[in-house]
């Protein structure tokens, strides 16, 4: 039996702990979010949480997945590593990507058009 359970401040943990009778007498300790920054188990699910955050506006999980599977590659096209670039280089690269995107959009609407 553990002597104490250490969790962050999410409301679901005490409810889950209450359902497990063996843990009813175990002390429950809350830690602040900054205290768990280096915990590998807590950080490993952050990409999943990000996807959940993006899916909040959708009602149907299937439609959500369809949208995210299409949107992911498009987003990657425009997601530059801005912290590694100077501002002028970032603007130039982003402008070039927008030009490429516009050309692609025109080509997708009218496949017979050539550049």
C-alpha positions as CSV (number, residue, x, y, z in Angstrom):
1,X,0.0,0.0,0.0
2,X,1.3,3.5,-0.8
3,X,1.6,6.0,2.1
4,X,0.5,8.9,-0.1
5,X,-0.8,9.7,-3.6
6,X,0.8,12.7,-5.3
7,X,-1.2,14.2,-8.2
8,X,-1.7,17.5,-9.9
9,X,-4.8,19.5,-9.2
10,X,-7.2,17.9,-11.6
11,X,-10.6,17.3,-10.1
12,X,-10.9,13.7,-11.4
13,X,-8.2,12.2,-9.2
14,X,-10.0,12.4,-5.8
15,X,-13.1,10.9,-7.5
16,X,-11.1,8.0,-8.9
17,X,-9.3,7.5,-5.6
18,X,-12.7,7.3,-3.8
19,X,-13.8,4.5,-6.0
20,X,-10.8,2.3,-5.0
21,X,-11.6,1.2,-1.4
22,X,-8.0,0.3,-0.7
23,X,-6.9,3.9,-1.2
24,X,-9.6,5.5,1.0
25,X,-7.2,5.8,3.9
26,X,-4.2,6.9,1.9
27,X,-3.2,10.6,2.1
28,X,-3.7,12.6,-1.1
29,X,-1.1,15.3,-1.8
30,X,-1.6,17.9,-4.5
31,X,1.4,19.5,-6.2
32,X,1.5,22.7,-8.3
33,X,1.9,22.4,-12.1
34,X,5.4,23.8,-12.0
35,X,6.6,21.1,-9.6
36,X,6.0,18.4,-12.2
37,X,7.6,19.8,-15.3
38,X,10.4,17.2,-15.4
39,X,8.2,14.2,-14.8
40,X,8.5,12.1,-17.9
41,X,5.1,10.4,-17.3
42,X,3.3,13.7,-17.1
43,X,5.0,15.2,-20.1
44,X,4.6,12.1,-22.4
45,X,0.9,12.7,-22.9
46,X,1.1,16.4,-23.9
47,X,0.7,15.8,-27.6
48,X,-2.5,13.8,-26.8
49,X,-3.8,16.7,-24.7
50,X,-3.1,19.1,-27.5
51,X,-5.1,17.0,-30.0
52,X,-8.0,16.8,-27.4
53,X,-7.9,20.6,-27.1
54,X,-8.2,21.0,-30.9
55,X,-11.1,18.5,-31.0
56,X,-13.3,20.5,-28.6
57,X,-15.2,22.3,-31.3
58,X,-16.3,19.1,-33.0
59,X,-19.2,16.9,-32.0
60,X,-18.4,13.8,-34.0
61,X,-15.1,12.1,-33.3
62,X,-15.0,10.6,-36.9
63,X,-15.4,14.1,-38.5
64,X,-12.8,15.4,-36.1
65,X,-10.3,12.8,-37.1
66,X,-11.0,13.4,-40.8
67,X,-10.4,17.1,-40.4
68,X,-7.2,16.7,-38.3
69,X,-5.8,14.2,-40.8
70,X,-6.2,16.7,-43.6
71,X,-5.3,19.8,-41.6
72,X,-2.1,18.3,-40.2
73,X,0.1,18.4,-43.4
74,X,-1.3,21.8,-44.3
75,X,-0.4,23.2,-40.9
76,X,3.1,21.7,-41.1
77,X,3.6,23.6,-44.4
78,X,3.1,26.9,-42.6
79,X,4.6,26.1,-39.2
80,X,8.1,27.4,-39.5
81,X,10.6,27.2,-36.7
82,X,10.4,30.9,-36.1
83,X,12.5,30.8,-33.0
84,X,15.5,29.7,-35.2
85,X,15.0,32.4,-37.8
86,X,15.5,36.1,-38.0
87,X,12.3,38.1,-38.4
88,X,13.2,39.1,-42.0
89,X,14.0,35.5,-43.0
90,X,10.9,34.2,-41.4
91,X,8.7,36.7,-43.3
92,X,10.5,35.8,-46.6
93,X,10.0,32.1,-46.1
94,X,6.4,32.4,-45.0
95,X,5.7,34.6,-48.0
96,X,7.3,32.0,-50.3
97,X,5.1,29.3,-48.7
98,X,2.0,31.3,-49.2
99,X,2.9,31.8,-52.9
100,X,3.3,28.0,-53.2
101,X,0.0,27.4,-51.5
102,X,-1.8,29.8,-53.8
103,X,-0.3,28.1,-56.8
104,X,-1.4,24.7,-55.4
105,X,-4.9,26.0,-54.7
106,X,-5.3,27.3,-58.3
107,X,-4.0,24.1,-59.6
108,X,-6.4,22.1,-57.4
109,X,-9.4,24.1,-58.6
110,X,-8.4,23.9,-62.3
111,X,-6.1,20.9,-63.0
112,X,-5.7,21.9,-66.7
113,X,-3.9,25.1,-65.7
114,X,-0.1,24.9,-66.0
115,X,2.5,27.3,-64.7
